[in-house]
């Protein structure tokens, strides 16, 4: 047995383990994170902006916008990987070039979202949470092996799967049942990905909807992550060839507002207590924010505060996997108009650079232009 696999069940050959580790290392390059471009509909519908929501959600606009993002000059200085929706995997830009090729030629690694969302009818017998529906189970395991094989052949080298958990301290949410389903499903997904050469992003997302305080979120996040890594061990996951995409530990959208320092401290403490150092990288989701908050700035400041307060104390690459928090100003700058492409690309690169600085704990609040809270509306909800 090779040194890489020592102490692990021999479920994958040494060359497969080495490939997974190499891909994960590239994804965790210093100062780099992920562009989450895996929305099933036009990302402007989830940007939470009134004017952006008016852009027609047609396949031509989705292709135009995504090619704008992926071809942004210099984006790979801050972005290591791009997470695609299944539709985008087979899309071409207006000149006929495949999106995957645009990404690779611009120095980034293509990834793919492989979950199929969830049914809002939820898990039978579970309570309704702050999202307005019962606890849910994510779909997509039935044909995942075949889809991972196909994605790998198309040039994809990592994958993402999102499970959603809700918090409500009065109802005891998330329930033990929902946590067990979440961590088992994510572990099954991760094992299938690794068997097909894809680095899995493990994403147990505990959504911030509700009026709970940050301490309840810390308690739940710790419980979920402990269960998640037990499940990953049970399913023989090679941690050096996987990464984590967790929520930050934050207050509920309607709860008492926590400072960036408190968010950073409780998040890093929770991760240090639950995430093994063999996992190479942690890439935060930005999560929903209140309507009076600037999602882009909040996400960048929180990440920078973590890397500043805990400099030299963290065993993993602590980075970002943002969708709206990278793209909102870019989308509002573009608004579906060809003449705005150059300015929109510059806006995307600027916010990506801001988050790159945040990976080193060096972002200065307000130094990156943002659309701010102007035009803020509630984003589209549910699976995406």
C-alpha positions as CSV (number, residue, x, y, z in Angstrom):
1,X,0.0,0.0,0.0
2,X,1.3,3.5,-0.8
3,X,2.0,6.1,1.8
4,X,-1.1,8.1,0.6
5,X,-3.4,5.2,1.4
6,X,-1.7,4.0,4.6
7,X,-4.3,3.3,7.3
8,X,-7.2,3.6,4.9
9,X,-9.3,0.7,3.4
10,X,-8.0,-0.2,-0.1
11,X,-11.1,1.1,-1.9
12,X,-9.1,3.2,-4.5
13,X,-5.8,2.5,-6.3
14,X,-2.8,4.6,-5.4
15,X,-2.9,6.5,-8.7
16,X,-6.6,7.5,-8.1
17,X,-5.7,8.7,-4.6
18,X,-2.8,10.7,-6.0
19,X,-5.0,12.3,-8.7
20,X,-7.6,13.3,-6.2
21,X,-5.0,14.8,-3.8
22,X,-3.4,16.7,-6.7
23,X,-6.7,18.2,-7.8
24,X,-7.6,19.2,-4.3
25,X,-4.3,20.9,-3.8
26,X,-4.8,22.9,-7.0
27,X,-8.2,23.9,-5.8
28,X,-6.7,25.0,-2.5
29,X,-4.0,27.2,-4.0
30,X,-3.2,30.2,-1.7
31,X,-5.5,33.1,-2.1
32,X,-7.9,31.3,-4.4
33,X,-11.5,30.2,-4.1
34,X,-14.5,29.0,-6.1
35,X,-16.9,30.9,-8.4
36,X,-20.3,29.1,-7.7
37,X,-22.1,29.4,-11.1
38,X,-24.4,26.5,-10.6
39,X,-27.8,28.1,-10.5
40,X,-30.4,26.2,-12.4
41,X,-32.0,29.5,-13.5
42,X,-30.3,32.8,-14.4
43,X,-28.2,33.9,-11.4
44,X,-29.8,37.3,-11.6
45,X,-33.0,35.7,-10.1
46,X,-31.0,34.8,-6.9
47,X,-29.1,38.0,-6.8
48,X,-31.8,39.7,-4.7
49,X,-31.9,42.8,-6.8
50,X,-35.0,44.3,-8.3
51,X,-33.6,45.5,-11.6
52,X,-31.5,42.4,-12.2
53,X,-34.6,40.2,-11.7
54,X,-36.1,41.8,-14.9
55,X,-33.4,40.2,-17.1
56,X,-35.3,37.5,-19.2
57,X,-34.4,34.0,-18.0
58,X,-33.7,32.4,-21.3
59,X,-30.9,30.0,-22.3
60,X,-29.3,32.6,-24.5
61,X,-28.9,35.1,-21.7
62,X,-27.7,32.4,-19.3
63,X,-25.0,31.4,-21.8
64,X,-24.0,35.0,-22.5
65,X,-23.7,35.8,-18.8
66,X,-21.7,32.7,-17.9
67,X,-19.3,33.1,-20.8
68,X,-18.8,36.7,-19.6
69,X,-17.8,35.4,-16.2
70,X,-15.7,32.5,-17.3
71,X,-13.7,34.6,-19.8
72,X,-13.0,37.5,-17.5
73,X,-9.3,38.4,-18.0
74,X,-7.2,37.5,-15.0
75,X,-10.0,35.8,-13.0
76,X,-7.7,32.8,-12.3
77,X,-5.6,35.0,-10.1
78,X,-8.3,34.7,-7.5
79,X,-10.4,31.7,-8.7
80,X,-9.2,28.2,-8.8
81,X,-12.4,26.4,-9.7
82,X,-15.8,27.2,-11.3
83,X,-18.9,25.2,-10.2
84,X,-21.2,24.6,-13.2
85,X,-24.9,23.6,-13.5
86,X,-25.5,20.5,-15.7
87,X,-26.9,22.7,-18.4
88,X,-23.7,24.8,-18.6
89,X,-21.5,21.7,-18.9
90,X,-22.7,21.3,-22.4
91,X,-23.2,24.9,-23.4
92,X,-21.2,26.9,-25.9
93,X,-20.7,30.7,-26.1
94,X,-21.8,32.8,-29.1
95,X,-18.7,31.8,-31.0
96,X,-19.2,28.1,-30.5
97,X,-16.6,27.6,-27.8
98,X,-17.5,25.1,-25.0
99,X,-17.8,26.7,-21.6
100,X,-15.5,24.0,-20.1
101,X,-12.8,25.0,-22.6
102,X,-13.3,28.7,-21.7
103,X,-12.7,27.9,-18.1
104,X,-9.7,25.7,-18.6
105,X,-8.1,28.2,-21.1
106,X,-8.5,30.9,-18.5
107,X,-6.6,28.9,-16.0
108,X,-9.4,27.4,-13.8
109,X,-10.7,24.0,-13.0
110,X,-14.3,23.1,-14.1
111,X,-16.6,21.6,-11.4
112,X,-20.2,20.5,-11.5
113,X,-23.2,20.5,-9.3
114,X,-24.6,17.0,-9.2
115,X,-27.4,17.1,-6.7
116,X,-31.0,17.4,-8.0
117,X,-32.4,19.7,-5.4
118,X,-35.1,18.6,-3.0
119,X,-38.9,18.1,-2.8
120,X,-40.5,20.7,-0.5
121,X,-43.0,18.1,0.7
122,X,-40.0,17.0,2.8
123,X,-39.3,14.0,5.1
124,X,-42.5,12.5,6.3
125,X,-43.2,13.3,10.0
126,X,-40.7,16.2,10.3
127,X,-41.6,19.7,11.5
128,X,-42.0,22.7,9.3
129,X,-39.0,25.0,9.6
130,X,-38.4,28.7,8.9
131,X,-38.2,28.0,5.1
132,X,-41.9,27.2,5.3
133,X,-41.7,23.5,4.6
134,X,-40.7,20.3,6.5
135,X,-37.1,19.1,6.7
136,X,-35.9,17.8,3.4
137,X,-33.8,15.1,1.7
138,X,-31.7,15.9,-1.4
139,X,-32.3,13.9,-4.6
140,X,-29.9,12.5,-7.2
141,X,-28.0,9.5,-5.9
142,X,-29.8,7.0,-8.2
143,X,-27.9,7.9,-11.3
144,X,-24.9,9.7,-9.8
145,X,-22.3,7.2,-10.8
146,X,-23.1,7.6,-14.5
147,X,-23.3,11.4,-14.3
148,X,-19.9,11.6,-12.6
149,X,-18.4,9.4,-15.3
150,X,-19.9,11.6,-18.0
151,X,-18.7,14.8,-16.2
152,X,-15.2,13.5,-15.9
153,X,-15.1,12.7,-19.6
154,X,-16.2,16.3,-20.3
155,X,-13.2,17.7,-18.4
156,X,-14.7,18.2,-14.9
157,X,-12.5,17.4,-12.0
158,X,-14.6,18.3,-8.9
159,X,-18.2,18.2,-7.9
160,X,-20.7,19.8,-5.5
161,X,-23.7,18.4,-3.6
162,X,-25.8,20.6,-1.2
163,X,-28.0,19.3,1.6
164,X,-30.1,21.8,3.5
165,X,-30.9,21.8,7.2
166,X,-33.1,24.3,9.0
167,X,-32.8,25.7,12.5
168,X,-35.5,26.3,15.0
169,X,-34.6,26.0,18.7
170,X,-38.2,25.8,19.8
171,X,-38.9,22.9,17.6
172,X,-35.5,21.2,18.0
173,X,-34.5,21.7,14.4
174,X,-32.6,20.3,12.8
175,X,-33.9,16.9,14.0
176,X,-31.7,13.9,14.5
177,X,-33.4,12.3,11.6
178,X,-32.6,15.1,9.2
179,X,-29.0,15.3,10.4
180,X,-28.5,11.5,9.9
181,X,-30.1,11.7,6.4
182,X,-27.9,14.7,5.4
183,X,-24.6,13.3,6.5
184,X,-25.3,9.8,5.1
185,X,-26.3,11.2,1.7
186,X,-23.3,13.5,1.5
187,X,-21.0,10.7,2.4
188,X,-22.5,8.4,-0.3
189,X,-22.2,11.2,-2.8
190,X,-18.6,11.8,-1.8
191,X,-17.7,8.1,-2.2
192,X,-19.2,7.9,-5.7
193,X,-17.4,11.1,-6.8
194,X,-14.0,9.8,-5.6
195,X,-14.6,6.5,-7.3
196,X,-14.9,8.4,-10.6
197,X,-12.0,10.7,-10.1
198,X,-13.9,13.8,-8.9
199,X,-13.0,15.8,-5.8
200,X,-16.2,16.1,-3.8
201,X,-17.3,19.4,-2.2
202,X,-19.2,18.3,0.9
203,X,-21.9,20.9,1.7
204,X,-24.1,20.4,4.7
205,X,-25.8,23.9,4.5
206,X,-27.5,25.0,7.7
207,X,-29.5,27.9,6.4
208,X,-29.7,31.2,8.4
209,X,-33.5,31.7,8.1
210,X,-35.1,32.2,11.6
211,X,-34.6,34.4,14.6
212,X,-32.2,32.3,16.6
213,X,-28.9,33.8,18.0
214,X,-25.4,32.9,16.8
215,X,-24.8,30.6,19.8
216,X,-27.6,28.2,18.6
217,X,-26.0,28.2,15.2
218,X,-22.6,27.3,16.7
219,X,-24.2,24.4,18.7
220,X,-26.0,23.0,15.6
221,X,-23.0,23.5,13.2
222,X,-20.7,21.7,15.6
223,X,-23.2,18.8,16.0
224,X,-23.7,18.5,12.2
225,X,-20.0,18.7,11.3
226,X,-19.1,16.0,13.9
227,X,-21.7,13.7,12.4
228,X,-20.6,14.5,8.9
229,X,-17.0,13.5,9.4
230,X,-18.0,10.3,11.2
231,X,-20.1,9.5,8.2
232,X,-17.2,10.3,5.8
233,X,-15.0,8.0,7.8
234,X,-17.6,5.2,7.7
235,X,-17.8,5.6,3.9
236,X,-14.0,5.4,3.4
237,X,-13.6,9.0,2.1
238,X,-10.1,10.1,1.3
239,X,-10.1,13.4,3.1
240,X,-7.0,14.7,1.3
241,X,-9.0,14.4,-1.9
242,X,-12.1,16.3,-0.7
243,X,-13.1,19.7,0.6
244,X,-15.8,21.1,2.8
245,X,-18.3,23.9,2.0
246,X,-20.0,24.8,5.3
247,X,-22.1,27.7,6.5
248,X,-20.4,30.4,8.6
249,X,-21.6,30.4,12.2
250,X,-23.9,33.4,12.2
251,X,-27.1,34.7,13.8
252,X,-30.5,34.0,12.2
253,X,-31.7,36.6,9.7
254,X,-34.1,37.8,12.3
255,X,-31.9,37.3,15.3
256,X,-29.6,39.6,17.3
257,X,-26.8,40.8,14.9
258,X,-23.4,39.4,15.7
259,X,-20.2,41.3,14.9
260,X,-17.7,40.0,12.3
261,X,-15.3,39.3,15.2
262,X,-17.8,37.1,16.9
263,X,-18.7,35.3,13.7
264,X,-15.1,34.7,12.9
265,X,-14.3,33.4,16.4
266,X,-17.2,31.1,16.8
267,X,-16.8,29.8,13.2
268,X,-13.1,29.0,13.5
269,X,-13.5,27.5,17.0
270,X,-16.3,25.2,15.7
271,X,-14.2,24.1,12.7
272,X,-11.1,23.5,14.8
273,X,-13.1,21.2,17.0
274,X,-14.7,19.2,14.2
275,X,-12.7,19.2,10.9
276,X,-9.7,17.0,10.7
277,X,-6.5,18.7,9.6
278,X,-6.1,16.2,6.7
279,X,-8.9,17.9,4.8
280,X,-7.0,20.5,2.7
281,X,-9.6,23.2,2.3
282,X,-12.7,24.8,3.6
283,X,-14.7,27.0,1.2
284,X,-17.5,28.9,2.9
285,X,-20.9,29.5,1.3
286,X,-21.9,33.1,1.8
287,X,-25.5,32.4,2.8
288,X,-28.5,34.7,2.7
289,X,-28.3,38.0,4.5
290,X,-30.8,40.5,5.8
291,X,-32.2,43.0,3.3
292,X,-30.4,45.9,5.0
293,X,-27.0,44.1,4.6
294,X,-24.6,44.1,1.7
295,X,-24.1,40.4,0.9
296,X,-20.9,40.9,-1.0
297,X,-19.2,43.0,1.7
298,X,-20.4,41.0,4.6
299,X,-19.1,37.7,3.1
300,X,-15.7,39.2,2.3
301,X,-15.3,41.0,5.7
302,X,-16.3,37.8,7.6
303,X,-13.7,35.7,5.7
304,X,-11.0,38.3,6.1
305,X,-11.7,38.6,9.8
306,X,-11.3,34.8,10.3
307,X,-8.0,34.7,8.4
308,X,-6.8,37.8,10.3
309,X,-7.7,36.6,13.9
310,X,-6.6,33.0,13.3
311,X,-3.5,33.7,11.2
312,X,-1.1,30.8,11.5
313,X,-3.6,28.8,13.7
314,X,-5.6,27.0,11.0
315,X,-4.5,23.7,9.5
316,X,-6.5,24.1,6.3
317,X,-6.9,26.6,3.4
318,X,-9.8,28.8,4.6
319,X,-11.5,30.3,1.5
320,X,-14.7,31.1,-0.3
321,X,-17.2,29.4,-2.6
322,X,-19.5,32.3,-3.4
323,X,-22.3,32.8,-5.9
324,X,-24.3,36.0,-5.3
325,X,-21.5,37.3,-3.0
326,X,-19.2,37.3,-6.0
327,X,-21.6,38.1,-8.7
328,X,-24.2,40.7,-7.5
329,X,-22.4,43.8,-8.6
330,X,-21.3,42.1,-11.8
331,X,-24.9,41.2,-12.6
332,X,-26.2,44.7,-11.8
333,X,-23.4,46.2,-13.9
334,X,-24.3,43.9,-16.9
335,X,-28.1,43.9,-16.8
336,X,-28.2,41.8,-20.0
337,X,-26.5,44.4,-22.2
338,X,-23.6,43.5,-24.5
339,X,-22.1,47.0,-24.1
340,X,-21.7,46.4,-20.3
341,X,-19.7,43.2,-20.6
342,X,-16.3,44.8,-20.0
343,X,-17.4,46.7,-17.0
344,X,-19.2,43.7,-15.6
345,X,-16.0,41.6,-16.0
346,X,-14.0,44.2,-14.1
347,X,-16.6,44.2,-11.3
348,X,-16.3,40.4,-11.0
349,X,-12.6,40.4,-11.0
350,X,-12.5,43.1,-8.4
351,X,-14.8,41.2,-6.0
352,X,-12.8,38.0,-6.6
353,X,-9.6,39.9,-5.7
354,X,-11.2,41.3,-2.6
355,X,-12.0,37.7,-1.5
356,X,-8.5,36.6,-2.4
357,X,-7.2,39.4,-0.1
358,X,-9.6,38.0,2.5
359,X,-8.0,34.6,2.3
360,X,-4.9,36.3,3.7
361,X,-6.8,38.4,6.2
362,X,-5.9,41.6,4.4
363,X,-9.2,42.9,3.0
364,X,-10.0,46.5,3.9
365,X,-13.7,47.0,4.4
366,X,-15.2,49.3,1.7
367,X,-12.2,49.1,-0.6
368,X,-14.0,47.1,-3.3
369,X,-16.9,48.8,-5.1
370,X,-20.3,47.2,-4.5
371,X,-23.9,47.8,-5.4
372,X,-24.5,47.6,-1.7
373,X,-28.1,47.4,-0.5
374,X,-29.6,49.4,-3.4
375,X,-32.4,47.5,-5.0
376,X,-32.3,44.7,-2.4
377,X,-35.2,42.3,-2.6
378,X,-35.7,38.8,-1.1
379,X,-33.9,36.3,-3.4
380,X,-35.6,33.3,-4.9
381,X,-35.9,30.6,-2.3
382,X,-35.7,26.8,-2.3
383,X,-33.5,24.4,-4.2
384,X,-31.4,25.7,-7.1
